[in-house]
């Protein structure tokens, strides 16, 4: 069965989720290249830091051929984004990465000090 692709809004952008086994995954190469980062360096990081959770999902590419995609579970995307140095992304994306990382700081702080973290206006992703 072909994986389900689902575009979702994410910080004024769109991220394509890949549904497999009723779990949402994120194809990492489009995100990495859109940020202006080196794919091979980030793939090495993904293979080292997310070895137990990354998966290869085969999907039909724009050229109509089946291609494997290195994917992370959606729940791991924040950890990867948090690991990115804002100075290494495209200039126009730096403020967005910094804002996201500061939000992660706040969420972690609230979780550790208040026992929960929330963000108004959030929606859950279901497959």
Residue pairs with C-beta under 8 A, 6 or more apart in sequence:
2 59
2 60
3 18
3 19
3 20
3 57
3 58
3 59
4 18
4 19
4 20
4 127
5 16
5 17
5 18
5 19
5 59
6 16
6 17
6 18
6 19
6 24
6 125
6 127
7 14
7 15
7 16
7 17
8 14
8 15
8 16
8 17
8 125
11 96
11 99
11 100
12 96
13 34
15 26
15 31
15 77
16 26
16 27
16 30
17 24
17 25
17 26
17 74
17 125
17 127
18 24
18 25
18 26
18 27
18 57
18 59
18 69
18 71
19 25
19 127
20 55
20 57
22 127
23 73
23 74
23 127
24 73
24 74
24 125
24 127
25 55
25 57
25 71
25 72
25 73
25 74
26 71
26 72
26 73
26 74
26 77
27 57
27 59
27 69
27 70
27 71
28 42
28 43
28 46
28 69
28 70
28 71
28 72
28 80
29 39
29 43
29 69
29 70
32 38
32 39
32 42
32 43
33 39
35 84
35 89
35 90
35 93
35 97
36 88
36 89
36 90
36 93
37 84
37 88
37 89
43 70
45 80
45 83
46 54
46 70
46 72
46 80
47 54
49 79
49 80
49 83
50 72
50 76
50 79
50 80
53 72
53 73
53 76
54 70
54 71
54 72
55 70
55 71
55 73
56 68
56 69
56 70
56 71
57 68
57 69
57 71
58 66
58 67
58 68
58 69
59 66
59 67
59 69
60 66
60 67
61 67
72 80
74 125
78 104
81 97
81 100
81 101
81 104
82 100
82 101
82 104
84 97
86 94
86 97
86 98
86 101
87 94
89 97
103 119
106 117
107 117
107 119
108 117
110 116
110 117
110 118
111 117
